[in-house]
Amino acid sequence: MGRRKKFDSVNAGEELLHAMSIAIENITEEIKKPVDKELSGSQRRSELQSIKQSAIDAKELITEYQKLEQMLKELKKTGNIKEEVDYSSGFSEKFAKK
């Protein structure tokens, strides 16, 4: 039995980035395809809704790609990943008597 390769967060993240970029390209190519002019009203609307959903999916994927890219930069620079800080409540709310 061969020795298992040790898990490496940076390599795994870079592989995921590569896979995400391919997925974004594939979705973009699907969106570029023209809608069949012979489709009826409801079929055409359905096709356009599918294209819209693909565009939304691509946008979300791009956002996650950018987050992962930033996380990898931080991981390479410092050796660990910063925790996200929650700034939703202000200073006074944290120390207010309940």
N, CA, C and O of each residue as an XYZ file, in Angstrom:
392
protein
N       0.832     -1.175      0.000
C       0.000      0.000      0.000
C       0.881      1.244      0.000
O       1.821      1.329      0.791
N       0.600      2.197     -0.861
C       1.389      3.418     -0.961
C       1.108      4.385      0.166
O       0.062      4.334      0.813
N       2.043      5.245      0.379
C       1.890      6.252      1.412
C       0.966      7.345      0.907
O       1.087      7.792     -0.234
N       0.053      7.768      1.746
C      -0.882      8.822      1.374
C      -0.212     10.173      1.435
O       0.537     10.472      2.365
N      -0.488     10.979      0.443
C       0.071     12.323      0.386
C      -0.583     13.189      1.464
O      -1.801     13.151      1.637
N       0.215     13.959      2.179
C      -0.297     14.828      3.234
C      -1.157     15.933      2.620
O      -0.821     16.492      1.576
N      -2.259     16.233      3.282
C      -3.165     17.279      2.804
C      -2.489     18.639      2.936
O      -1.870     18.946      3.955
N      -2.619     19.438      1.897
C      -2.026     20.774      1.877
C      -3.117     21.763      1.489
O      -3.640     21.716      0.375
N      -3.454     22.652      2.409
C      -4.542     23.613      2.181
C      -4.281     24.505      0.981
O      -5.202     24.796      0.218
N      -3.049     24.942      0.801
C      -2.726     25.832     -0.314
C      -2.940     25.108     -1.644
O      -3.567     25.648     -2.556
N      -2.422     23.896     -1.751
C      -2.596     23.141     -3.001
C      -4.067     22.837     -3.260
O      -4.537     22.950     -4.392
N      -4.787     22.454     -2.221
C      -6.215     22.160     -2.373
C      -6.959     23.419     -2.813
O      -7.833     23.355     -3.677
N      -6.620     24.545     -2.229
C      -7.254     25.803     -2.598
C      -6.953     26.191     -4.041
O      -7.832     26.661     -4.764
N      -5.719     25.992     -4.448
C      -5.338     26.315     -5.833
C      -6.042     25.396     -6.826
O      -6.439     25.836     -7.905
N      -6.198     24.123     -6.468
C      -6.930     23.198     -7.332
C      -8.396     23.621     -7.426
O      -9.001     23.557     -8.496
N      -8.957     24.050     -6.305
C     -10.344     24.509     -6.308
C     -10.490     25.776     -7.147
O     -11.468     25.921     -7.881
N      -9.536     26.686     -7.047
C      -9.565     27.892     -7.879
C      -9.564     27.530     -9.361
O     -10.314     28.100    -10.153
N      -8.728     26.592     -9.714
C      -8.653     26.158    -11.124
C      -9.990     25.565    -11.573
O     -10.482     25.879    -12.657
N     -10.569     24.711    -10.740
C     -11.854     24.103    -11.081
C     -12.954     25.155    -11.184
O     -13.817     25.075    -12.057
N     -12.918     26.138    -10.291
C     -13.920     27.210    -10.322
C     -13.788     28.039    -11.592
O     -14.793     28.438    -12.180
N     -12.552     28.301    -12.020
C     -12.369     29.095    -13.242
C     -12.912     28.350    -14.459
O     -13.480     28.963    -15.363
N     -12.739     27.036    -14.482
C     -13.290     26.232    -15.579
C     -14.819     26.280    -15.532
O     -15.465     26.421    -16.570
N     -15.394     26.165    -14.343
C     -16.853     26.214    -14.205
C     -17.396     27.564    -14.667
O     -18.428     27.619    -15.336
N     -16.715     28.643    -14.320
C     -17.146     29.977    -14.749
C     -17.112     30.080    -16.271
O     -18.042     30.603    -16.885
N     -16.045     29.583    -16.867
C     -15.938     29.588    -18.335
C     -17.064     28.784    -18.977
O     -17.651     29.218    -19.969
N     -17.369     27.610    -18.413
C     -18.426     26.763    -18.962
C     -19.795     27.447    -18.869
O     -20.574     27.417    -19.822
N     -20.078     28.054    -17.734
C     -21.356     28.755    -17.564
C     -21.441     29.917    -18.544
O     -22.489     30.145    -19.148
N     -20.357     30.645    -18.703
C     -20.331     31.780    -19.622
C     -20.596     31.326    -21.055
O     -21.331     31.985    -21.790
N     -20.009     30.220    -21.448
C     -20.242     29.684    -22.794
C     -21.706     29.281    -22.979
O     -22.270     29.478    -24.055
N     -22.317     28.724    -21.948
C     -23.735     28.351    -22.029
C     -24.614     29.589    -22.181
O     -25.585     29.578    -22.938
N     -24.278     30.644    -21.467
C     -25.056     31.880    -21.533
C     -24.964     32.502    -22.923
O     -25.929     33.098    -23.402
N     -23.816     32.368    -23.569
C     -23.604     32.960    -24.894
C     -24.447     32.309    -25.987
O     -24.705     32.930    -27.018
N     -24.878     31.070    -25.776
C     -25.632     30.357    -26.810
C     -26.954     31.077    -27.062
O     -27.625     31.479    -26.111
N     -27.331     31.244    -28.311
C     -28.586     31.946    -28.612
C     -29.814     31.118    -28.221
O     -29.776     29.887    -28.207
N     -30.895     31.820    -27.906
C     -32.156     31.171    -27.581
C     -32.842     30.797    -28.891
O     -32.891     31.601    -29.822
N     -33.365     29.589    -28.962
C     -34.042     29.100    -30.170
C     -35.255     29.980    -30.475
O     -36.124     30.165    -29.623
N     -35.308     30.511    -31.672
C     -36.387     31.420    -32.065
C     -37.703     30.688    -32.277
O     -38.760     31.318    -32.319
N     -37.655     29.393    -32.408
C     -38.872     28.621    -32.647
C     -39.611     28.246    -31.371
O     -40.682     27.642    -31.432
N     -39.060     28.593    -30.226
C     -39.721     28.253    -28.969
C     -40.970     29.095    -28.776
O     -41.020     30.256    -29.181
N     -41.991     28.490    -28.146
C     -43.230     29.220    -27.865
C     -43.017     30.152    -26.672
O     -41.939     30.160    -26.079
N     -44.015     30.917    -26.326
C     -43.913     31.916    -25.258
C     -43.420     31.361    -23.927
O     -42.444     31.861    -23.366
N     -44.091     30.329    -23.422
C     -43.704     29.794    -22.112
C     -42.363     29.065    -22.180
O     -41.582     29.109    -21.229
N     -42.097     28.404    -23.286
C     -40.809     27.716    -23.436
C     -39.676     28.736    -23.530
O     -38.597     28.536    -22.971
N     -39.933     29.811    -24.231
C     -38.928     30.875    -24.366
C     -38.646     31.524    -23.018
O     -37.493     31.759    -22.657
N     -39.721     31.812    -22.277
C     -39.559     32.390    -20.932
C     -38.757     31.452    -20.037
O     -37.891     31.896    -19.283
N     -39.041     30.176    -20.119
C     -38.325     29.180    -19.332
C     -36.838     29.177    -19.692
O     -35.980     29.124    -18.811
N     -36.543     29.232    -20.975
C     -35.151     29.266    -21.436
C     -34.445     30.527    -20.954
O     -33.302     30.470    -20.501
N     -35.129     31.668    -21.052
C     -34.538     32.925    -20.591
C     -34.325     32.914    -19.074
O     -33.334     33.452    -18.579
N     -35.259     32.299    -18.337
C     -35.109     32.176    -16.884
C     -33.897     31.306    -16.556
O     -33.165     31.585    -15.607
N     -33.693     30.267    -17.331
C     -32.537     29.394    -17.137
C     -31.231     30.157    -17.384
O     -30.256     29.988    -16.652
N     -31.226     30.990    -18.416
C     -30.038     31.804    -18.715
C     -29.778     32.789    -17.580
O     -28.637     32.982    -17.161
N     -30.847     33.408    -17.089
C     -30.715     34.361    -15.982
C     -30.141     33.658    -14.746
O     -29.247     34.188    -14.086
N     -30.654     32.472    -14.439
C     -30.157     31.723    -13.282
C     -28.691     31.348    -13.469
O     -27.920     31.376    -12.509
N     -28.303     31.003    -14.678
C     -26.896     30.689    -14.958
C     -26.012     31.904    -14.728
O     -24.909     31.785    -14.194
N     -26.497     33.073    -15.131
C     -25.730     34.307    -14.920
C     -25.576     34.598    -13.426
O     -24.506     35.009    -12.978
N     -26.638     34.387    -12.665
C     -26.572     34.595    -11.215
C     -25.595     33.609    -10.589
O     -24.801     33.983     -9.726
N     -25.651     32.352    -11.019
C     -24.729     31.331    -10.510
C     -23.279     31.707    -10.812
O     -22.401     31.554     -9.964
N     -23.036     32.200    -12.028
C     -21.682     32.601    -12.410
C     -21.204     33.761    -11.551
O     -20.053     33.781    -11.114
N     -22.080     34.724    -11.308
C     -21.724     35.881    -10.476
C     -21.366     35.437     -9.060
O     -20.379     35.909     -8.495
N     -22.157     34.538     -8.486
C     -21.866     34.019     -7.146
C     -20.548     33.245     -7.132
O     -19.775     33.337     -6.179
N     -20.306     32.499     -8.176
C     -19.073     31.724     -8.280
C     -17.858     32.644     -8.374
O     -16.814     32.363     -7.784
N     -17.996     33.741     -9.114
C     -16.908     34.719     -9.220
C     -16.631     35.348     -7.858
O     -15.475     35.547     -7.485
N     -17.690     35.659     -7.120
C     -17.527     36.237     -5.774
C     -16.788     35.259     -4.862
O     -15.862     35.648     -4.149
N     -17.195     33.999     -4.886
C     -16.534     32.990     -4.057
C     -15.097     32.754     -4.518
O     -14.216     32.490     -3.700
N     -14.861     32.846     -5.814
C     -13.509     32.712     -6.358
C     -12.604     33.797     -5.775
O     -11.482     33.524     -5.347
N     -13.110     35.028     -5.765
C     -12.327     36.142     -5.232
C     -12.054     35.968     -3.736
O     -10.957     36.273     -3.268
N     -13.037     35.482     -2.991
C     -12.839     35.242     -1.555
C     -11.775     34.177     -1.331
O     -10.902     34.331     -0.477
N     -11.851     33.096     -2.100
C     -10.874     32.016     -1.964
C      -9.486     32.482     -2.364
O      -8.493     32.115     -1.734
N      -9.421     33.291     -3.413
C      -8.139     33.826     -3.858
C      -7.492     34.664     -2.752
O      -6.293     34.551     -2.497
N      -8.292     35.500     -2.103
C      -7.794     36.338     -1.014
C      -7.373     35.479      0.183
O      -6.359     35.751      0.826
N      -8.159     34.445      0.471
C      -7.834     33.556      1.579
C      -6.508     32.846      1.314
O      -5.702     32.685      2.230
N      -6.275     32.424      0.083
C      -5.016     31.757     -0.253
C      -3.827     32.705     -0.142
O      -2.754     32.310      0.313
N      -4.019     33.960     -0.559
C      -2.948     34.946     -0.415
C      -2.582     35.106      1.049
O      -1.403     35.145      1.399
N      -3.594     35.200      1.906
C      -3.373     35.339      3.349
C      -2.683     34.095      3.914
O      -1.785     34.200      4.750
N      -3.104     32.938      3.458
C      -2.524     31.685      3.928
C      -1.056     31.576      3.530
O      -0.227     31.127      4.321
N      -0.736     31.987      2.304
C       0.656     31.949      1.849
C       1.512     32.970      2.600
O       2.676     32.714      2.906
N       0.923     34.118      2.887
C       1.667     35.204      3.528
C       1.929     34.930      5.009
O       3.049     35.108      5.488
N       0.898     34.498      5.729
C       1.018     34.356      7.180
C       1.075     32.922      7.670
O       1.491     32.667      8.801
N       0.665     31.989      6.838
C       0.661     30.599      7.259
C      -0.650     30.164      7.868
O      -0.835     28.981      8.157
N      -1.569     31.101      8.071
C      -2.895     30.736      8.557
C      -3.931     31.684      7.968
O      -3.598     32.655      7.290
N      -5.171     31.383      8.240
C      -6.266     32.169      7.677
C      -6.875     33.024      8.778
O      -7.178     32.535      9.866
N      -7.052     34.321      8.477
C      -7.663     35.230      9.437
C      -9.111     34.841      9.672
O      -9.816     34.426      8.752
N      -9.545     34.983     10.927
C     -10.956     34.797     11.210
C     -11.691     36.043     10.768
O     -11.183     37.159     10.880
N     -12.897     35.835     10.261
C     -13.696     36.986      9.880
C     -14.201     37.654     11.144
O     -14.672     36.985     12.063
N     -14.102     38.966     11.189
C     -14.533     39.721     12.350
C     -15.945     40.220     12.103
O     -16.253     40.746     11.033
N     -16.806     40.049     13.109
C     -18.187     40.498     13.001
C     -18.295     41.901     13.562
O     -18.139     42.112     14.765
N     -18.562     42.857     12.688
C     -18.715     44.239     13.096
C     -20.183     44.656     13.132
O     -20.492     45.848     13.119
N     -21.084     43.682     13.176
C     -22.500     44.002     13.098
C     -23.003     44.758     14.317
O     -23.924     45.566     14.202
N     -22.416     44.510     15.483
C     -22.838     45.275     16.653
C     -21.703     46.195     17.080
O     -20.531     45.823     17.018
N     -22.052     47.360     17.499
C     -21.055     48.346     17.886
C     -20.503     48.087     19.269
O     -20.918     47.156     19.959
N     -19.566     48.920     19.661
C     -18.894     48.788     20.949
C     -19.881     48.857     22.105
O     -19.848     48.017     23.005
N     -20.754     49.849     22.083
C     -21.676     50.039     23.205
C     -22.673     48.889     23.314
O     -23.072     48.530     24.422
N     -23.083     48.305     22.192
C     -24.019     47.195     22.234
C     -23.394     45.959     22.873
O     -24.086     45.188     23.537
N     -22.114     45.771     22.681
C     -21.443     44.611     23.250
C     -21.389     44.684     24.784
O     -21.460     43.657     25.458
N     -21.264     45.879     25.319
C     -21.098     46.019     26.754
C     -22.343     46.557     27.460
O     -22.290     46.860     28.652
N     -23.431     46.675     26.762
C     -24.671     47.183     27.370
C     -25.229     46.126     28.320
O     -25.102     44.924     28.085
N     -25.845     46.603     29.392
C     -26.479     45.672     30.346
C     -27.725     45.111     29.711
O     -28.497     45.813     29.057
N     -27.893     43.830     29.924
C     -29.057     43.155     29.323
C     -30.103     42.891     30.354
O     -31.153     42.332     30.038
